[in-house]
Amino acid sequence: MQTMSTGPVTLVYSWGSLVLTDTQRNPGELQTEPFQSTEAAVQRACEIIDDPNVFNMFITDERAEPPRRVILNPLQLRTECQTRKRQPR
């Protein structure tokens, strides 16, 4: 993984789908988790990425003025977690 920011960063995701369907009557809730480093945020993301209630996860750089810059988008984050799962421990 390329280090895009040393921190602080925020892991952002929705807990539950934000799109309402016939079976889902309540929208998901946006979650934010602050971290002091990108590495810590990625580790947390990899812990929860396969949970069926987690959607649209990304990491933002909190050093910039709003609007915050996305440093790892959902596809990049999923790719990074898949790479880490394949690596021997």
Secondary structure, DSSP 8 states (H G I E B T S, - for coil): ------S-EEEEEEES-SS--SS--S--EEEEEEESSHHHHHHHHHHHTT-TTEEEEEEEESSS-SS-EEEE-HHHHHHHHHHHHHS--
